[in-house]
Amino acid sequence: MRRDGPLAQGWHTTSINGVKLSYEVAGSGPVCVAHSGGPGISSGYLRMPLLAGYLTMVYLDPIGTGESDLLPGGEYDIPTYACYLEAFINHLMVPQPLILGHSHGGMVALELAMQNPGRLGGVIAYDAAPVYNDELWDETFRQMAAFAQRWPERPEAIKAARAWHATGGGEPHTDDQFLADVFPAYFADYRQTLAQSSLPRLQMTWDPNRKSKPWSARGRLGAITAPTLLICGDFDFVCPPRWSREMRAAIRGSQLCELHNSGHFGHLEQPWDFTDAVVKFVWGP
């Protein structure tokens, strides 16, 4: 299906509450808005060319990210992200789009689905969690230690673990060098994935005014009525499968896809399996 206006192929900008949002459209089919993670990591790493053969992919640089504007005041809590996401899909003029949120973006998608249950045609919470607080960060430290133990002979694994643990606990201060140091830990087998495909560089937008607040969806996930797919990688140190399994139990009718040979980037590590899971969710088996 050919589209024009806000869904024409290519890059676009729009203004929401005076804040510029940038996004790229690719592919054809039902509209799926992809919300990147971080927070603050630009959407370039989230390109999914296989999915664009089935869906109109709308790759959003969220507020304070990539080519989009910083948010005045720096109040980057998850409900605020969700409000901007809803305003953005209103701009697209699509009644019930799919939302594919990765990591922190998955939490944003879940928040919107809880705030406005009838607004979305479906939610794909990809490597997400029901909490964004010290409980999440404590788990990442345990998982990072397990990652280093799996690859004791690999210098890049030791370097990643040292960089992560040097943050001392809690939400890490993230910049481009830190992301480069920990990047191998985002994969089940970094060397194997690197040998099979070129990998994107994570690009972080640093806002000195960025404020982050704890968030929890526990006790509220039952409000989600949109069809929901949860995707997780067995070796994801950021959002390990325990979180998706917890959400699967709390969201009525939700589906769970565990990618057994992936970490935090299943769309890069197992692109065909990832695509198959999403296509079956959208179109049926």
N, C-alpha and C positions, 0 to 999 in steps of 0.2 A: 504494500500500500504506500503510495507516494504521499508525503505530507508537506505542508508549507507552514508559513507563520512561525510560531515559537518552536515547532517541531520539524522544521526544515533541517536537512543534513548540514552538519558543520557546527562552528562555534557561534554562541550567542551571548548576549548580556541582557540582564533586566535589573530593575531596581525594586527592592522590597524595603519599605520604610526608610528610603533614602540610602540603603546599603546595596551596592552593586553585587550581583551574583552572576558568575560566569558558568557556562555549561556547554557541553558538546553533545550533539545528537548523531547517532550512527545506527544503521540497520533498519529493519522494517518488521511490522507486526504489532501486537499489543505493547503499550508503553510501559517501560520499566525504568524507574528513576533509581540510579545507583548513587548511594551516599557513602563517601569514603570515611575512613577511620582516623585515628590519631588520639585526640582531636588535633586538627591542623595539618594533616598530611594531604597534599593535593591529590586529585583523582586520577592522575596519570597511571599509577600502578594498577588501577582497577579496571583497565580496559579488558573487555571480554568479547573478542571478535567472533568466537563460535556462537555465543548467545545472540549476537547481532544478526545471525542468520534466521533467528526465530522471533526476535523481539526488537522493538524500537528502543534502543538503549540511550538513556539520557544521563550522561556522566556529569554530576554536579560538583563543582568546587563549593563546599559549604561556606557559611560565614567564617571569615578569618582564615581562609584557606586558599592557596594557589592564586588564581587570577581574580578571586572575589575580594571584596573590601574587608578590612578589619571591622570589628563590631565596636562602635563607640561605647565607652564605658567598660568594655571587657567582660561583660557578664555572660560567659560561655557555658551556662549550665545546660543540661540535656533538655529540659522543657523549652528553653529558648531556641535551641537548635530545632526542636520539633515544630515550634510555631513558624519559624522561617521556612522549614520544609513544607508545611501545609500551605503557606502563602505562595511558595514557589510552584507547587502543583496546581494551585488555583490559576497561576499565570499560564500554565501549559494548557488549561482549559480541557483537561481530561477528567471525566467524572470519577472513575475509580481506577487509578493506575496501580501497577505493582510497585512496591518499594523494595529494593535490595540494599540492605545496609550492612556494611562490613565493620566488624569490631565495634568501636564506639558508634559508628554509623548505624549498626544494628540496634543498639540501645535507643538511638534517636527514632528509628523506625518503630520500635516497640512502644515508645512513649506516645508517638502520634496515634498508633493503633489503639492505645488505651484512652487517650484524650478524646478521640473522635472515631468510634468503632465503625461507623458506616462510610468513612471517607475513602478507604483503600480497597482495591480489588484483591489484594494479597500482600503478604509480608514475607520476605525472605531474610531471616535474621542469620547472617553468615558470620560465624566465629564471634558470636556476641555473648553477653552474660546478663543475668538479672540484677546485677549490682555494679556500681561504679564507686568504690570506696576502698577502705583499707583491707577489707576481706578479699577483694579482687587482687590487690597488689601483693598481699601476703602469699596468695596462691601462686602468683607469677614467680616469686622468689623460689618457692619449692620446685616449680616446674623448670626454672632455669638451671637449678642445681642438677635436676635429673637429666637435662639436655647435656650438660657438661660431662656427666658420668657416662652417657652413651658414647661420647666421642672423645675419650681422654687423650687420644693420640693426635687430635687435630688442633693446631694452634689457633685457628679462627674460632673454635668452640670455646677454648679457654679464654680468649680475649673477650668474646661476647659475654661470658659469665662474669668476668671481672668487671667489665663496664657496667653491667646491670647491678651487680651487688655493690658497686662503689657508690650508687645513689643512696644507699643507707636505709632504704625502706620508704614506703608510701609511693605516691605518683612521681615518676622520675621527671627531672628537668630534661626535656627532649630538644636536641638540636641536630643538625645534619651530621656532625661527626659522631655523636652518640648513636644515631640510627645506623650509620655505616658500620660501627663497631659491633652492634648487636644483630645486624641484618642476618647473618647465617643462622641464628637461633630461630628465626621465623619459619624455617623449613624442616621437614622431617629428615631430609638428607640434602643439605645445601649443595654439596659437590655434585651429586647425581642430577639435581634439577638444573644446576648451572651448565652441566655438560650437555643437557638435552635441549635447552632453550636459552635465549638471552633474557636477562632479568632486568626489570625496571629499577631505577634508582628512586628511593623514597625521598620526596622533597617536602620539607617541613616549613611552614610559615610561622615565624616567631612573632607573637604580639606581646610586648612587655607589659601590657595591661590585662593579659588574659587571667581571668579568675575561674577557678573550677570548683564546683560544689559536689558533695557526695550525692548519690542517686541510688534508688532502689525501686524495682518493679514488683517486689514480693508483696503478695496480698492483693495485687491489682491486675496480674496477668489474665485472670479469669474474665476481665472485661473485654478482651480481644475477641472479636467475632469474625474478623477477616480470615480467610484461609491462610495458614501459616506454615512455612517450611523453615526448619532449623538445620543449618549445615555446620558441621564442625570437623576439624582435623584431629586425628588421634594424638598427634605430637605437637599440638598447638600449646606453646608455653604461656601465651597471653590469655586465651580463653579456652582452656581445655574442655574436653567433652562433658565433664561433670556439670557445667553450667547449662549446656544445651539439653542435657537429660533432665535437669531440674525444670527447665522451662517447658519441655515436652509434657511433663506430668501436670503442669499448671495451666496450659493453654488447650482448651477443649478442641479435639479434632486435629491438632497440629501433627505434622510429619517431621521425622528426624532422619537426616542423612549423615552418616559418619564416614568420612574419607580416611581409610585406614593407612594410607601412605602419604599423608599430608600433615603439615604444620598449620601455620596461620594464613597460608596463601594457596588454598586448594585449587583456586581457579588457574594457578600457574603450575602447581605440582601434579594435579590430576585434572587437566582441563576438560577432557572428554567425559569423565565421570561426573564432574561438577555440572557441566552443561546438560548431561542426561538427566540429572536429578531435578534441575530447574525446569527443563522442558516437560518432563513428566508431571511435575507439580502444576504447571500452567495448562497444559493440554490434555493431561490424563495419560495413563499408561498405554 
